[in-house]
Structure formats: C-alpha cells, structure tokens
Amino acid sequence: MNSLAVNTQTPPIRFTVTFKDIIERYGVLSLPLDLSLLSSDEYYVSVGGVSKMMLGFLDRVKSTKKRWVSLGPGYPPSALLNDIEVHFVDLPPEQLAKYTRFKEGIYNESHGVSKYEINGDDYIAYATYNWVSAQKLLEFYSDTDAYFINDFQQLLVGGIIGPSAPAVLWYHIPFVPENLDDRLREFLVRSFEGFDSVIFSTKRDIEGLVRTGAKVNVKQIYPFIDPNAYQSKNKEEVGKIEEKFGIKDNDKVVLVVARMDPIKSQDIAIKAVKNLNVKLVLAGDGSFTSKTLGHNKAGNWVRKLKDMTKDLKIEDKVIFTGYVSDDELMSLYQRANVVALPSNIEGFGLTVCEGWLYKKPVVVSKGAGASEIIIEGGNGYTFNPGDYEDMAKKIELAIQNQDKLGEMGLESVKKCLVDNAISELNSVLEEAISSYRGKK
C-alpha cells in the first residue's frame, strides 16, 4: 500500500487556540502547518481510543503517503503530525449542533440510553458533514490506494466515495439490531453496504449483523493499543498523582477511565463501592464534540454523579479527576489496584487492555465487548450489566487475587496489541484494494 487516507470525526491533534489566533501570533504560515513552530500549550495529541488506535496503526503501516481527515472547528486547514498530513473540515455552528444531535441519536440508541426520532434537519446536517469529509478525501483519490473510515459519525462516506476508490469502515460502537428502531437499523445496514468491507470489534456485533441478513463483506478484529505509547511510572511520579487527588498510601484504588457520559455508567461504579473499603477514581472529562460545541452533557452528568455521592454519604470515597494528561493517566494506572469498566453496553473498552498492560486485574460489565476476552477468575471478573451488588463482589475478589489476575492479564493483552492487529488490518485493506481493481 503506497498511500492510505484515514477518516475519523475526532482529530488526532486538538488545538487549544483557533487558526485565527495562530495567524495573529505568528503571521502567515505555510500549509500543512508545521506543528514544531507552535508552543506546547497550543495543541496536544488526542487521547481518545480511536485516535490512539489509528496513530499506532499509521506509525507501523508501510505507506509513503499518509493522510487523515477529521472534524476541526476553527482549526487550521491542515497540519503535519510526524509523517501524517492531517486535514480538517468544518461546518457552521448551527449545522454542527444539528449534526451532533443526529450522531448522538445513533450513539444513544445503540447504547440503550434513549430512542431517537429521526429528524430531517438533523439528518441533512449529518449528511452535509459526511459530504464535506468525503469531498476532502476525494481530493486525494488519484494517489490513494484505500480509504480507512472510522465509526458511526462517518456512515455515509462510503456511499459518497462510491466507485472512485476502495473504502473500509471500522464500526466501533455496539451493533445489536434488536435494540434499534426499524428505521435506524435499516439506515445502518444500508450504510454498511456502501463500503467495500466493514470491520466490527466483537463477535457480538458480527452475529447481530448476520441476524439482519445484510449483504456486507465483514471482518471481526479486536481493538488494540500500542504498548510503546505507555510507560511505567516511578514512585515519585505516582506520589505526585496521589498528592494531587488525595489518595493515601494504604488506599485500595478502583480506577474507571471514561469520558463523563451516562453511557459509561459511572453511577453503577459509585453504587458498587458504597460498602467497600476502597477509593473510586473516575478519570475523564467530556467528549470532543461536547467540548467543541459547548453543550454540557458531561457537566450535567458529573453534577448528577456528585449528587449521588452526597446522597449515599460517600463523597470521601469518590474522586473526580476531570481531564488528565497521558502521564497522569499512566500514573493512575500504575497506582490502581483494580481497573473497572461499568458500562451497561460498550463497543469494546480499551481501558481493559490498558489496565492489563500495567498488570492490573479488571472488573468488566458483561455488556462490554471486552468481556469476550475475560477469563473468569483468570485475568479478571465480569458482572451482570447494571448490577452494582454483583460488581461490588467482583471488585472484592479482584483485590484479593490482584497479583495472579494481573500476571495473566499481561499475557491476555497480547491479543489487543497493534503489532498483532497489523496483519489483520492490512489483509482487510489489501482485499478491498484487490477487489476494487478486479472490478475495473
């Protein structure tokens, strides 16, 4: 593969200033923007799961040309991140808000939080965002071997690209057709059929697609992490994080790493620790679009969770970190006794793999895709979705057997490392390229 273009909603780079601010500070700059010209407080590399995965993949893929298209309101038109050209698309604020309602509707219904009544204006904004994303991608079609499209925000891109180039979709959120309204399920299936190939993260989702009778070339690959992106932290670094968040030496720490969103079910974890002698650390803040567009779903959810801790009289047991840097997050993993994933339903849950990388036992909801690779009592424990009493029992067991579970977890994480996924991903992309060329 000589040239590959990746498409995600969340960008691999997040700017803390606008392009206008950059021009005012530095004058006219050539594009793609050389990030080395900026100060470290003006941008940072995204920490989200999909962005991290794609960065790990692109770091290893043997392509002479690597491009990435994503949403970037107010961002520079393009920037250079190592050897990756990153291009940003944008919509007017009113359209972005409507786009967000549509894609959040898909997300919420797929996770069983609420039903979404499809709205024409919202769909037009969603289609427009997909259109401008595809337009940018198609600027590169003459020297691009394949397009690698990621997740539910970009479902129409495959159909828009059409016969101009091979396109592969990785759909990261749950696909359980019985949980979806007929119209939304049909929309998803038709969108999948617009791609040359679709990757699902779990066997559960493949089985769901089979039940719909869809005619889709599909492959299951577990999400992955790049171990080179994680470091062991020394006692001094861990001590700083303990001091920052008020964690004592003898505290047993249960760590939940997730953005602040009802879908992540942090409330179940709070209820689970009520009668346990542990500290629950909730690490995370809002999503990319919630912070970019200013809607306060994350803030509202945090207030509800904090009210819950007051009602349960366990304010001293629950720590809300807000945003943490990569280094701080690694220190939290190093300090944790247990890493938990409480979501009632989850596409996968890479925090499980991150916990294993630090030899930590995991406690995972059976509704999370990562539960497929849990060996009960071997590398962790599972609990019934929403059952906080079951979760509490499993946390106690995990703490009691921490060393044994952590050792096996370190072995289990090999299933979810980027070097193991490379061959599978390359195979899917090469098959799409070969099939495309064979149809000419």
N, C-alpha and C positions, 0 to 999 in steps of 0.2 A: 504494500500500500504506500504509494508515494505522497498522497495528500488526503487528509481527513479533516472534516469540519464537525464540531460538536455544537449542539444547541441545548441550552437549559434556560429556565426562567432566571434562577439565581445566578448572578455572575461570579466568576472565580476571584474577582477583585471587587472590593467595596470601597468607594471613595467617601471620605468624610467631608469633602468640600465639593462644590459644583465645578463644572468646566469653566463657567464664567469666573469663579473665584481664582482658578488656576491661571487663566489668561491675565487677570488683573495683577496677580502676584509675579508671574514670570514673563509676561508678554506673549507674543505669538510663538507657538511651539509646533514642530513638525509632527505629523501623524504617521503611524501609530505612536502615541505618546510614550516616550522613554521614561519609565517609572523611576529610574535611578536619578532623574532630575528633581523628583519630589522629595519632601521630607517624610519621615516615617509616620508622622501623625496625620498625613493627608490621605492615606489609603492603607488597607490591610488585605491580606489574603483571606477569602471566605473560609468559615469553619464548618459549613453545612455538610451533611453526609454526601449528597450527590456531587457537590463541587469537589469535595475531597477525593471521592472515588475517581472522577474524571481527571483530576490533576495527577493522581497516582498512575492512572492508565496512560495518559498522554506523555508522562515522564518516561515511560518504557516503550511506547509504540514507535516502531521504526518508520517514521514518515518525515519526508523532507519539508513538508508544509503542514502546519497545524493551525487551524483557525477555530475560534469559539465565538458564537453569537448568543447574547443574553440580554435581558432587560436591564436598563441603566438610566433611570430618570435623572436628567441633569448631568449625566456623566459625559466624559469626552467621547467623541465618535469611535475612537479606537485607542488601544494601548498595547504595549508589548510586555508580556509576562514571561520572562525567560525566553523560550523559543516559540511561544504561543501568541499569535495575533488575536487579541480579544476585541470584538466589535459589539457596540451597544446600540439597541433600538429603544425607542421611547414612544409614548402616546401622550396626548393632552391629559391633564389631571382628571377631568370628568370621565373620559373614556377609561383611564386606568382604574378608577373606582368601580366602574361597571364591569370591566374585565375581571377585577378581583372578586366581585360578587359571584360571577359565573363560576370561576375556577374554585372558589371557596365552597360553592354549592356542590360541585362534584366531590370535593375533598370531604366535606361534612357528611354527605350521604354515603360515601364509600366507607366511612368510619362509624356509621350508625349514630351520628350525633343528631342530625336533623334531616328532614326531607327538603329537597329543593324544587320549587316550582319554576320550570324553565321560563325565563323572561326574554322576550325578543331583543330589547335594547342591550341587555347584558350579553346575550349571545353575539350580537353584532360587534360589540367591543372585544369580546374574546376572539372572534374570527378576524377582526382587524389586527389585533396583536399577533396572531398566528401568521397573518398575511405579511406584515412588515418583517417578521422574523424570517419567513420563507424568502421574501424579496432579498434580504441581505445575504442569506445563504446562497441564493441562486446567482449572486454576483460572482461566486467562485466556481460555478458548475463546470466551467471548461477545463479546470485543472484540479478538480476534486474527485477522488475515487469513490468516496462514500460519505453520507451524512449520518451522524450518530445523534439521534434526537432523544431527549430525556424528559419523560414524565407527563403527567396529566395536563400541565399547562400548555403543552405543545401538540395536542392531539390532531389538529388539522394540518400540520406542516407536511406530513407525508402525502396527503391528498393534493396539496397545492404544488409540491415539488413534482408529483406525478411521474411521468416517464422521463424526465430530464436527467435524473441521477438516482442511484440506489439509496434508499433510506431505511435505517433500522431504528426502531423505537425501543427504549427500555422504560417499561411502565413500573414505577416503584411503589405505588400505593396499592392497598388490597383490591382484588377483583373477586368479589363474592356476589354473583348475579342475583341471588335470592334477596340480597339486601338493597337492591336498586329498583327504583321505579322503572316501568317498562320503557318509557321514552328515553331515560338516561342510559339504561342498559343498551338499547338499540343504538344510541348515539356513540357509545363507547365502542361497541363491536364494529360498527361501520368505520369508525376512525381507525381502529386496529387494521382493518382490511386495506387501508390506504398505504400501508407500509410494506416493504419487501419482506421484512421479518420483525417479530416482536419478541422481546425478552421479558420474562416475568421473574420476580425474585424468589418465588416459593412454589412448591408443588401444589399448595392450596389454590393458588391463583391459576395455575395451568389447568387444574381439574375444573375450576369454575368456568374457564373459557370453553373447555370441552363440552360442558353441560349446555352451553348456548348454541352449539352446533356451528360456531363461526368457522369460516374458511380462512385461517390465518397460519402462516408459517411461524411456528412458535418454539422458543427455547427457554429452559429454566436455568438461570445462573444465580448463585447466591451473591449478594452484595459483598464488597471487600474493602479492606483497609490497606494502607501502605505502612508497614512497620517502621520504615525509615523516617516517617513523619512523627514518630513518638519517641520520647526519651525517658530514661529512668531519672528520677529526681532525688537529690541528696537530702540528708536530714535537715540542713539549713533551709533549703527551698521549701520543703514540706512544712517546716516550722513557721515560715512566713505565712503560708496559707492557713495554718491553724490559728495563728495570731489574728489574721485578717477577719476570719469568720467565727472566732470564739470557740474553737474546737480544743478540748483538753486532751492531754496525753493518754488518759485512760478511757476516753470515749470510744464506743463502738460506732462506726460510721456506716450508714446505709446511703449510698450515692445514687441519685436519679439524674441523668443528664438528658435534658429535653427542652425544647422551647416551651414557653408558657402558653399552653393551649389546652382547652378541655379534652381534646382528643388524646392527649398524653396521660390523662387520668392520674395526675399528681394527687388528687383528692383521695384515691384509693390507698396510696402510699402513706398519706397523713393519717388516715384512719387505722392503717395496719400498725403503725408504731406507737399508738396511744398507750398501750400497756407493755411496751418493750423498753428495756433499758438501753436505748440507742439514741444517736443523733441522726436525724434525716436531713441530708443536704440536697436541696433542689437547685441544680445548676442549669442556668439558661435564661434567655430573655425572649423577645418576640421574634416573629418570622421576618424575612426580608421585606415582603410587601407591607406588613403591619407597620414596620419602622419607616419604610419609604413613603407610604401613603398617609401615615399619621392616624389610621384607625386604631383604636386602643383595645383590641381584643385581649392582648397579652396583659395589659394593665388591669382590665376588668377581672380577668381570671386570677391574677395574683391577689387582688383585693378579696375575692371570694375564698381563696385558699387561706389567706391570713385571718379572715373572719372565722374560718373553720378551726384554725389552731386556737383561737381565743375561746370559742365555744367548747372545744374539747379540753381546754386548760393545759395545752401542751406547747405554748409559744416558745418555751425554753428548749424544746426538743427538735424544732424545725428551723432550718437555716435557708433563707432565700439569698442566693448569691448574685442574682442578676447576671449581666454579661461577665464572662470570664475569658481571659486570654488563653491561647493554646498552652502556654507554660503553666498558668494557674490550673487549667483543667488537668494537665498531666500530673500536677502535684496532688490534686484531689483524687485522681485515680490511685496514685501511689499510697495515699492516706486511707482510702476506703477499706472497710472490712468486707462489704458486700456491694455489688452493683446491681441495681434493680431496674426492671422495665415493666411498669404497671399498666401500660396502655390496654384498654379493652380489646382493641384490634389495631394492628400495626402492619405496615407493608413488610418490614423486616425488623430493624432495630440494631444498628451497627454499634451502639453503646455496649451491647453484649460482647462483641468481638474486642472492643477497646478494653473492657474490663478483663477479659481473658488474657490480653497481651500483658497486663500488669499482674497476672496470676491471681485474679480475684474471682471468688465464686459469684454466680449470678442467680437471681431470682426473677423469673420471666413469666408474664401472663401467657396462657395458652392461646390467646388471641393474637399474639405477636408472631410474625413469620419466623423469627429467630428460634421460637420454641421447637421448630422442626429438627434443630441440631443439638437440643439439650438431651443429655443422658441423665435421667433422673437419679440424683444421688451420686452421679459420677463427676460431671463438670458443672452442675448447678441443680436448681429445682424449678419446677413450673407450678403455677397455681391457676385456679379457675378465674376467668375474667370477672372483675368486679367484686370478687370475694376477698375482702380485706382480712378476714379472720384466717383464711387459708394462706394468704400472703404472709401474715404475721408468723404463722407456724413455720413456713419455709425459710423466712429470714432467720429465725432462731436456729434451725437446722444448719443453714449455710454458715452461720457464725461458729457453730460447734465444730464443723468439719472444714473450716476455711482452708487449711493447708492442702488437704487431699484434693478438694474440689478445684483449687487454684492451679495445682500442678496439671490435672487433667484438662482444665480449661486452656492452658497454654498449648497443649497438644491439639485441642479441638480447633483453636483459632486458625490453624494451618488451612482449614477448608475455606477460610474467608480472607486470604491474603492475595494481594494484587498479582504477585508472580504466578500463583496458581490459576487466576482468572484470565490472564493474558491470552493463553492459548485458546480458551473457550470463546472469548470475545473476538479474537482475530478470526477464528473459524466462522463465526456468525457473519462478520463483516465481509470476509472473503467469499462466502457462499452467496451473499446478497450481490456482491460485485460480479461474480461469475454468472449468476442467473440473469442479471441485468444485461450483461454483454451478450449472453446467449439469445436474448430476445430481439437483438438488433437485426 
